[in-house]
């Protein structure tokens, strides 16, 4: 493939992120996106808040999506959808679910030293505070996987950001990152940097970490789903209250148009490319068949939408005002 190396891509992404300007958030209304970076809605008895940790304008979506394809193919797809051919603004959006008994946070963003460092990234704690949720009030932190932009917010200056929370992570995910294998990856790679952060941010919290497998009930109304390929033990989560349902799919898409329109195209950051493609089709088909509202971590904020079939592929319908009714 002719194109940037992982190192060049990461450098371009981080450089763009450092120049990005994300406005400060104001206090959010009870529903809707009245403030930058905070979006709330009701899911039965549960309250759900989408929290934008970062939203840099970076090069792509090729080859982040479409690794191994010709760059021109992605450019054509973007133009068909009235999007820029070589720049995009991914979301990095953790999800807070408040059940009435517990506060459950899904993923923690970039923190101080993640894929999108400050000031463009690492905004989760700020967003939580502005949404009226102190970090020490979080009961559970649930991780879809252990890449830097999902676990970076666990620690700050060597201290746990969520001092009263149990940490929930997939058993096979935790087992993989606990080995020395990912440290053997090139030092500039996402795998290597994630392995280093796993040791500093998650192994440091081993005393408060609980391991789960697909099918496990995290708490009543929240169930883990197998979604491997992006990482060895990547998990998605089904959330349900009073018949209303939400699918939190982590990194099953890196772009709401390209990933769904071309689910078989490889994703640069998938560690098992073929398994990632199989997972995308299965998860997208489930979301479409069951008419689920989806929280897609890297889709455009508020990072919520529906999936519908489009021939042999799929299409993302972003949430606008549906969830406020």
N, C-alpha and C positions, 0 to 999 in steps of 0.2 A: 504494500500500500504506500502510495506517495502521500505524505502528510506529516503533521507534527508528531513528535515523539510524546510520550506521556509527560516527560519533563518539560518540554516546550509548552504543552497544553496547560499543565498546572501553573507554570510561570505566567502564561498569558491570562489565565483565569484569575490568579491572585493579583496580578498587576491591575487588571480591570476592576476587581473588587475593591482594591485599595483606593481607587479614584471615584468609586460609586458614592453617591450621596443619598442616604436614606433618611427622610425627615423623622424627627422625634414624634412619638405617639402621644396623643392626648387620651384622656379617659374614654373608654368605649361605651356606647349606649348598650342597653340590655339586649338588643338584637341588631344585626347588621354591621356594616363596616364603616362606621362614622369616624373612626380614627385610623390613621395609618398603622398597619401592622397588627390589628386586633379585629377579629370577627367572631361574634357569638351567635349561637342558635340553640334551640331546644331540641332534644331528642327524647321524646317521652318525658320521663321524670328527670333525665340527665340534662345537665347544661354542658355544652361543648364550646370551647374557645380555641380558635386557630390563632397561632402566635408566630408572626414572621420574624425569624432569626436573622435572615439575610436575603437580599434580592439584588445581586450584582448583575450588571450588564456585561456579558462575557462572549467570547468567540464560540460559535456553534450554531445549531446543535450538532453538526458533524465535527469531529468523529465521536463525540460523547454518545450520540445515537448514530448508527450507520457505520461503525468501524468496519473496514473492509469493503465498503461501497465507494463508488465514485462521488467525490464532493459535489459534482454537478447534479447528481440525482437528488441529493438533499436540498440543494438550492432551488431546484425545480419544484419540489414538494412544498417548500416554504413559500415560494411565490404563488403557487396555486391557492394557498391559504392566506394570502395577503400579509405575509410575515417577512421580515428581513431575511435574506438568504444566508447570512453569515454572522449574525449577532442574535443573542436571546437573553432573556431575563428569567432564569429559573428561580422558583421559590425554595426556601429552606424553612419548612413550616412544621414545628412540633404542634401537638394537639393536647389540650387539657380537657379531661372529662371529669366532671363533678357529679357524683352519684347522689349526693345528699348525705352519705356516710363517709365517703372517701374522695380525695382528690388524686386523680391518676394522670400523670404526664407521660405522653408517648414521645420519646426521643428528646434530646437536650440541645440540639444545635451545635454550633461551631465553638462556642466558648472563646477564650482569648487567643488560641493558637490553632484553630481548626482550618478547614479547607478555605473558608472565607474569614480571615482574621478581622479584628477590629481596625478601623471603625465601621467598615461596611457590614461585618458579620458579628456574631456573638452578642446579639441583642435580646436573647430570650429572657434573662433575668429582669431586664428593664421592662419588657413587654408584660411579664407576669405581674410585676409591681403595679404597673399602670392599669392592669386589668383587675386589681384588687386582690391579688393572690401572692402572699409572701412565700418565698421559696421554702421556708421552714414549715409551711402548712401542707406541703406535698406529702402524701402518704405512700405513693408508689411511683417509681420511675420505671416505665416499661420501654425496653429498647428493641427496635426492629432488627438492628444489627450493629456492628461495632466499627463502622467507618468513622473517620475523624469528625465529619459534619453531623454526626448523630450522638456521639459520646463526649464531644469537646466541652459541653456545658456542665458536665458532672462535677468538675473541679475548678477552683479558682485560686491561684497562688498557693497551691498545695492543700487547700481546704475544701471539704465537700460542700457544694452549693445547696444540697437538699439534705440537711443533717438529720431529719426525722423520717426519711423515706427508705423503704426497702427497694432494692434494684432488681428488676425482673429481666432476664435475658435467656435466650434459647440455649439449651444444654450443649448442643453440637456447635453452635456459634462460639460459645465460651471455650469449649474444648479446643477448637481450632486455633483461636488467637492465643491460647495459653501455651501452645507449642512454640518451638523455635523456627518452624517452617516459614512463617510469613516474614521473619527477620532476614531470611536468606534472599528475599526479593531485592531488586535494585534500590539503593537508598533513596532515590528520588520518587519511587513509586508510591501510589496510594496504599498498596498493601503493606509496605515497610513502615510508612509514617503512621498508619492505623495501628500496626503492631506495637510501635513505641508508645502511642497514646493509650492503647489498651492497658499496658503495664503501668503507666503513670496515673490513669484516670479510673480504671475499672478494677484491676487487681488490687489496687490500694483499698478498694471497698469490698473485698471478698467476704468480710464478716457480715455484711448486710445484703449480700447478693443471693437471690434465689433463682435456680435453674429450672426451666420448664421445657416441655416438648409440644409439638403441634397437637392440637386437640385439647390442650389443658385449659381449664377455666381459671383465668387470672383472679377474678372476683365474679360474683353473679352478674351476668350481662356482658362479660368480656371474655372472649375465647380466642386462643392462638390458632393460626392457620399456617400450614407449610407454604413457604414461598422461596425456596432455595434457588441458587444460581447466581444471584448478585453477590452473595457471600454464602459460605457453606451451610449456615444455619439461619439464613434470613427468614423472618416471620412477618406475616400480616396479622391483623386482628379484626375480629367481628365484634361490634358493639351494638347492643340491642336493649331498648327500654320501651315498654308498653307497645310493642309491635313496630316501633320505628327503628330503623337499622342503619348502621354506618360501617363501611369497610375502610380501615386504615391500612394502606398497602405499602407503606414505606417507599422503597426504591423500585417498585415494579414498573415505574415509568420515569424517564428523565426529561421528557418533553411531551406535553399533552397532545400535540398533533403528530409528531414524528413517531413516537413510541407506539401509539395506537394504530396509526395508519400503516406502519411497517413493523409489526410485532416480531417478525423473524429476523430483522436486522440486528446485528450484534451491538451490544452496548459496551463502550470502552471500559467502564469500571465494573462490569460483571466479571467475577472471578471464574465462573464456568459459563462460557458464552452460550453453549447449546442448552444447558439447563435453564438459563435465564430466559431464553426464547420460549421454551416449553411452559415455564411458569407464567410468562406474560399472557400467552393465549388462554391458559386455564383461568387465571385470575380475571382477565378482561371478560371472558365468557361468563364467568360466575356473576360479575358485576352487572353485565347486560341482562342475563337471564333473570336475575333476582331483583332487578330495578333498585340497586343499592346506591345511596349517596356515598361517594368515595372521597376520602382525604388522601390526596396524592402529594407526598412531601415535596417533590420538585416541580409540581405544576404551579402555574401562575397564581399568586395570592388572590382570593383567600384559600387557594389550593383545595377546592371542593368542586365536585362535578359528578356527572352521570356518564356511563358508558353505554353506547348503542352500537349495534352491528352495522357495518358498512361494507356490504359484499363479503369478501373473505377476510376483511380486517375490521377495525373498530373506529369509533369517533367519540371524542370527548365533548360533552355539553357542559360548559361551566355553570356553576351556581351563580345566579344573580340575586333574585328576591324570593325564590321558591321556599326557602327554609324559614322565612320570616312570617309566613302566613299561618 
